[in-house]
Amino acid sequence: MADHDMLEEIFACQQALNQRIGVDTTRLDEQQQVHWLLEYSRALTQETAELVDSLPWKWWAKYQKYDRENVRVEIVDLLHFLVSLAQVAGLSARDVHELYRKKNEVNFRRQDSGYAVKDHGDNADVKLSGKG
C-alpha cells in the first residue's frame, strides 16, 4: 500500500472525469484556462454554499439539523473542483504537495511570530522548485 499515492490517484480520476465531461485541462490555451478557472471557482462557491446549507447556521430556526453525511459529500465535491483548478493551472499532484508543504511552513512561521502584520513577501519562496 505504500506504493499507492492517493493524491496522484485523485488527480488521475479527476482528469478522466473532466475529459469525459469534455474538458481536457492539458490542452487549454490561455483564454480557455481563464474561462475554466472562473467556472471551477464559481462551482467551488456553489459547493461551499451547499456545505453551509448542511449545517444549522440559522440561529433563529429551530428545525435545522447537522447533516454530517452530506457535509462529507460536499467536502468531496469541493475537492473535485479544487483538483480541477489545480489541473487547469498546470499543477500535478506532486506540485500541489510541494506548494502545500511550502505554504504550510509559511503559515507555521506566521503563527510563531504572532502574525500581527501582513507580510506579502513571506510567500516569496512558495513556488515550485525549478519552475520559477
TACORMO-V976039 format. One line per field, one symbol per residue. psi: psi as a letter, one per 40 degrees, with the letter a starting at -180 (. if undefined). A space follows every 10 residues. Layout:
psi = ???
//
This chain:
psi = ddehhddddd dddddddddd dehgeefhid dddddddddd dddddddddd ddeeigegee heeiihgddd dddddddddd ddddddddef hidddddddd dddddddddd ddeefdhhhe eeedegihhe e.
//
